[in-house]
Amino acid sequence: MLFTTEEVAQGLAARMKQLRLARDWKRDTLAERAGISASTVKRFEATGQIALDNLLKLALALGCLEQFESVFAPPPARTLAELEQRGQGPVRQRGRR
């Protein structure tokens, strides 16, 4: 399945709103617990737009922060040789042109 960035953002916002409502929290309650403004929560729910640090604060307040740990994790190794190769050599600091 292919999604646009807007679709993914809207999906995140919708799921966050569902969690908020499942806890029977007002936007103000979530905003206070996350340490952000209620207008930021409202904008996120309406548009899916939010700064990363504010998204992480919302995730922490809702008990979902650990789910972000796997966002850019490398895919699982398919072979033993691939797994061994990952453990060898220095980690690249820059990409090639």
C-alpha positions in Angstrom: 0.0 0.0 0.0 1.2 3.5 -0.8 0.2 6.5 1.2 0.8 10.2 0.9 2.4 12.1 3.7 -0.9 13.9 4.2 -2.8 10.6 4.6 -0.3 9.3 7.1 -0.4 12.5 9.1 -4.2 12.5 9.1 -4.2 8.8 10.2 -1.9 9.7 13.1 -4.1 12.6 14.1 -7.2 10.4 14.0 -5.7 7.7 16.1 -4.4 10.2 18.6 -7.9 11.7 18.8 -9.4 8.2 19.4 -7.0 7.6 22.2 -7.8 11.0 23.7 -11.5 10.3 23.6 -11.1 6.8 24.9 -9.6 8.3 28.0 -12.4 10.8 28.1 -10.0 13.8 28.0 -10.7 17.2 26.6 -8.2 18.7 24.2 -7.2 21.0 27.1 -6.5 18.1 29.3 -4.3 16.4 26.8 -2.5 19.7 26.0 -1.8 20.3 29.7 -0.5 16.8 30.3 1.7 17.1 27.2 2.9 20.6 28.0 1.7 22.1 24.7 -1.1 24.5 23.8 -4.7 23.3 23.2 -4.6 25.1 19.8 -1.7 22.8 18.8 -3.8 19.8 19.6 -6.8 21.2 17.8 -4.7 22.0 14.7 -3.2 18.5 14.7 -6.6 16.8 14.9 -7.9 19.0 12.1 -5.0 19.0 9.7 -2.5 16.4 10.8 0.2 19.1 11.0 2.4 19.2 14.1 6.0 19.7 15.0 7.9 16.5 15.8 8.7 17.5 19.3 5.0 18.3 20.0 4.0 14.9 18.5 6.4 13.1 20.8 5.1 15.1 23.8 1.5 13.9 22.8 2.7 10.4 22.5 4.4 10.5 25.9 1.2 11.9 27.5 -0.8 9.1 25.9 1.7 6.4 26.8 2.7 5.6 23.2 6.2 7.1 23.0 7.9 3.7 22.8 6.1 3.0 19.5 8.4 5.7 17.9 11.5 3.7 18.7 11.0 1.5 15.6 10.2 4.2 13.0 13.6 4.2 11.3 14.8 0.8 12.5 16.7 -1.3 9.9 14.7 -4.1 8.4 15.3 -7.6 9.8 18.2 -9.5 8.3 17.2 -12.0 5.7 20.3 -14.2 5.9 23.0 -15.0 8.4 25.6 -13.4 6.2 23.6 -10.1 6.2 23.3 -10.2 9.9 27.1 -10.8 10.3 27.8 -8.0 7.9 25.9 -5.5 10.0 28.1 -6.2 12.9 31.3 -5.6 11.0 33.0 -2.3 10.1 32.4 1.2 11.1 29.0 2.8 10.9 28.8 5.4 8.0 28.6 9.0 9.1 27.7 10.4 5.6 26.1 9.2 2.5 27.8 8.9 -0.9 26.9 11.4 -3.6 
